[in-house]
Structure formats: structure tokens, C-alpha cells
Amino acid sequence: MRFIVVALAATTLLAGCASNTPPEPPVDTSSPMYAPNYLSTAGSSDQFEVQSGQLAQSMSQNPALRSIGQMLVTDHTNSTQQLMAAAQSAGITPPPPALLPQHAALLQQIQSAPSGQFEMVFRDVQIQAHQQALALHQGYANAGDTPALRAAATNIVPVVQNHLNMLQSLSVAPPPPAPPPPTYQQPSRPGERG
């Protein structure tokens, strides 16, 4: 009888242990898959795109690039709104969009483009920024910690991919080379052939 009681107690103890779920791993608050970090980086990326798109509209002589600038302003304003709505639906207060140092540096590169090279610098910096944004949104869509934000990231991925494709196919001609300095000939003197 004593053996049955001990066996029953052991079985009950093991059953209780089996039903306990393991504790969740600690959240890596430095990861871009952590909602506040994702929102901060994505918001900064959108702000960079909006501000640089406005620069393209005002500074470029290339109609295709001005059109892309307008598209960047529209689409990245929209993606910011999608992320804010998704965050709020998940009970997260999104940070106000602000430029992080990495995006401020990219914007500075565009703003300080040498005369006649704005289009080339804009395109090259935008390709880099869109590659980074695409990796951020794809990563969060696949492994982010908040389902509502994962859904928003999934919706944003094709928009960013479309921008990247357009920028990569954008033809911007390098500035024409500077004309050579004029050469001066000495005027002919009387009696000389000139």
C-alpha cells in the first residue's frame, strides 16, 4: 500500500511538472525585433524618406527623380501612419517619429551633394537607405514580437521593395565634364603670318 501511495505521489508530481510551460526567454531590448526599437528605427527611416523626397522635389532638375521624391513623401507618410495605428491597436504608445543619427547622416549627405551631382548622390544614398529599410521591415515581419506590427511590416515590405527597384533602375547622368580652358593665340604682328 505504501508503494502505491509513493507511486501515485510521484506520478502526480511529474504530471504537474509536465504541464508547466517553460518561462519565456528574456526580451532583448536592444534587438530591432523588439517593438519600441522597431518603431523608433522605422519612424526615423520614414522621416528620412519624407525629408529627402521633399529635397528631390525642390532641388532636382530630373522629372523622374522629382516624381520619385513625391512618391517617397506619400508612401513613407502612409507607412508611418500604418505603424502608428498598428502600435496603438497593440496597446503600445509609439514614439514620435524623429531622425536617428544614422538617418540624419544620410540626409546630410544628400543636402551637401556637390553642385551638379545632386541626382547621383540622392539615388546612391536612397538605394542604401532602402536596402536598410527593407531588411528592417522583412526582419520584423518574420520575427517581430508584436503581431499587429508584424502585419504592418508585411504590408510595408512590397512598397519599400518597389522603391528600391525604381531607384536601382533610375538613370541619372553624371554632370558633363568641365570645358577645357580657352587657349589664346597671340595676335599676328605686322609682317608675320598668322
N, C-alpha and C positions, 0 to 999 in steps of 0.2 A: 504494500500500500504506500509505504513511504517513497518507493521508487516511482510510482505513478504520480504522486504529488510533485516530486522534483522534476520529472519529465514534463508535466503539464506546465509548471512554472517556467522551465527553460523554453518551451515552445512559445508560451505567451510573451516572454521577454524577446525572443528572436522575431516574432511577428511584429511586435511593437517597434523594433529597430528597423525592420524592413519597410515599414510604412512611412517612416520619417524621410522627408526629402533632404538631400544634402543642402547645406547652406549655399546661398548664391555667392559666386565669386565677388570679391570687392570690385566696385566700379572704378575703372581707370579714368580719373577726372582730367587727365592730360590728353586722352585719346580724342581724335576727331569724330569717333563714333559715339561720344558722349554728347547728348543733345545740346547743352549750353555751348560747348566748343563748336559743334557743327553749325549752330545758328549764328554764332559770332563770326566764324570764318565765311560762311555762305553770305551773310549780310554784308560783310566787308567786300567780298568779291562782287556782289551786285552793285554796291556803291561805286566801286572802281569802274565797272562797266557803264553805269549810267553817266558818271562824270567824264569818262574818256569818250563815250559816244557823243556827248554834248560838245566836246572839243573837236571831234571829227566833223560835226555839222558846221561848226563855226570856222575851222581852220583849213579844211581840206579843199582843194580845187577839183578833186576827183568825184564826179557824181555818184559812182558806185560806192565809194567809201563813205560819202555823206549819207547815202541810203542805209548802209550797214550801221552807221552811227545812230540813225533814228531807230533802227530795229533793236539795237542794243539797249537804248534807253527804254523802249516799250517793253521788250521781253524781260529785262532784268528788274524793272519796276514790278512787273507782274510776278516774277518768281519770288521777290521779297514779300509781296502780299500773300502768295500761296504759303510760304514758310511761316509767316506770322499767324495766319489763320490755322494752320496745322498745329503750331505750338500752342496756341490758345485752346484749341479743341482737346489737346492732351494735358491741359492744366499747367502749362509752362509759360511763364512770362518771358517773351522774347526780349533780348537786349535791343536797344535802339540801334539801327544799322549805323556803323561807323567804320571808317577806314582803319585797318590794322597796318602796322608798319610795312609789311611786305607789299600790300596793295598801294599804299602811299608812295612807296619807292617806284613801283611800276608806273603810276600816274605821273610822277616827276620825270621819268624817262621820256614819256610822250610829250609833256609840257616843254621839255628842254631840247626837243629834237632840233638839230641844226637846220638852218634855212634851206628849204628845198628838199628836205628829207622827211618831212612830217609823215607822209603816207607810208614810207617804208618802215619807219620806226613804229608807227601805230600798228601796222599789220604784224610786225615781228613780236611786239610786246603783247598784242592781243592773242596771237597764237599761243604764246607761253601761258598767259593768264587763263585761256580757255582749256588748255590741257590740264592745268592745275584744278580748275573748277570741275571739269569732267571727272577727274579722279576722285575729288571730294564727294560729289553727288553720287557717283557709281558706288563708291565705298560705303556711303551711308545707306543707300538704297538696299545694299546687300547685307550689311551688318550693323546698322544703326540700332540704338537702344530704345527708340520710341516709334511704334508702328505708324502713327499719323505722319511723323516726319519722314519715315521711310517711304510712305506713299507719295508725299510731295516730292522727295528727291527723285523717285522713279519717274514722275511727270516732268521734272526739270531736265533729266539726262538727255532726252532727244533734242530739246531746244538748244542746249549747250553744244551737243554734237553737230547740229545743223550750223550753228555759228562758226564752229571750228572748221567745218568743211568749206564754208563760204570764204573764210579768211585765208585758208590754205590755197584756195583757187584764185584769190584776188590778185590781179595783175597790177602792180604799181611799178612804173618805170623809174629807174634811177634818174636823178637830175642830170640834165645834159652836161657834158664837160665844159669847163670854162673855156671861152675862146682864147686862142693864143694872143699874147700881147702884140699890138701892131708893130710892124717893123717900119722904120723910117729910112728913107733914102735921102742922101744929101742931094740938094738941088744941083743941077748941072751948072758948071761955071762956063762963062763965055769961052768958046773955043774947044770945049770938051764935048765928047759925045756922051750922051746920057741915056 
